[in-house]
Every structure is written in C-alpha cells, then in structure tokens.
C-alpha cells in the first residue's frame, strides 16, 4: 500500500497562539506530528503551510514542507494545492493528518489509507470509534456519524445521532457501540482532492459547519474504519499541550 501524508498547518490559532511551533520536549509540535505520521510507513510525509516560520522549523528538523497560499478557506483546499505542488497523480492516496495530533497512531493512519483500496468506489475514507458516554453523545463539539451496512458514511452531525427514541431516560446514550465518534483523519484520492475546491458548498455543510457533508451532498461516498482504539488527545489549549507533554515525557 502506497500513500502520502500531508499535514496542513497554519499559525492562526486563537486559543493557543503559534500552536504548530509549541515546544514539546525540544521539538515543535508540527515536527512531532510529522514524526508520528512517518511511523505509518507513508511514501512521504509533507507539511503544507502558509507560514514561512513553520516551513523553516520543518527544514531545521528534516521534515519536508511546501508553502501554500494564505487565502485557503479550509484545510482541504490547502491539501488540494499541495497535491498540485507535489505533482501527485490523480490515483494516489493522500492521508490528511491534523497538525495538532502529535499522538496520532500509525496503525490508525494505515487503516484509514487502506480504506480506498478496500472501497474502490469511494473518494474518501475516515475513522470513527464507539462512544457510550452521555456527555460525548450530547456534546455539539463531538461529531457523531452513522454508517451503512457496507461501512459507508450516511451522515455526520453535531447533534446526538442516532436518536434513541425509546431510551429509558430522556437523552441517554444508545446502547454501547451504536454511536460512533468521528475522528478527524481523512484519506482522499488525490484526483478528488484536487476537484474538491470547485464543488459548491452544501447547505448541510453551512448548517453543521462540517466540511465532509459537502462530499455526501454531491453524491460521493466516504468509507469508514471503525477503530477499537480511541486516538490520543489533540492540542487545542494550553491545558491540552501540558497533557501531551506529560504523555510524551522522556
């Protein structure tokens, strides 16, 4: 299986300024993410950024980076430009690893990439894991997804789906395993990724503020790998950063 990992990164984080360059035991976070992704045995790992400071930090630690335009509205648009800059063929598989996931598991990356070999009719793949905690089920910041019998995504939502009509107590989580939490890890066919910015934004995407709904709205298919493991914590805040530093302590 051959695939490339592209990590979009930019400096514009409001809760944690200069987040990609945050120090984690002597290395910038973006470098930690790239090193974690490299363990998945990708053909190449590339950071796509609009910030010269990030590109320079990558160069100092021998991580490949490409400079992209600063006006991209989403990470997918930035990846699309990176595919062009890297000269990727339309048939190649690209895995989008978020730049604030220094604990991303190599096995999860490989499983996501493999989805496109397993589902030739799908243009994308992603990951979910079972949740059974009421707070996560009802939290709008936790994205839920439902799948078909064939393992394809039917819908993604910030709302509690599927809604358990006959729950013994109002608002309780459905039986364990019935609800999947979406993990923001994506595999794309490079040809579709190049085409993605030209697709009209869907009404569902605007309502939910979930970019992947554009793909479903246009009639394309997304395969889902259901992971038995939860991903390591990402970094959005100073508290998250301290947690990750503790987990990666030498």
Buried (B, 14 or more C-beta within 10 A) or exposed (E): EEBBBBBBBBBEBEEBEBBBBBEBEEBBBBBBBBBBBBBBEBEBBBBBBBBEEBBEBBEEEEBBBBBBEEEBEBBBBBBBBBBBEBEBEEEBBBBBBBBBBBBBBBEBBBBBBBBBBEBEEBBBBBBBBBBBEEEBBBBEEBBBBBBEEEBBBEBBBBEBBBEBEEEEEEEEBBEEEBBBBBBBBBBBBBBBBBBBBEBEEBEBBEEBEBBBBBBBBEEBBBBBBBBEEEBBBBBBEEEBBEBBBEEBEE
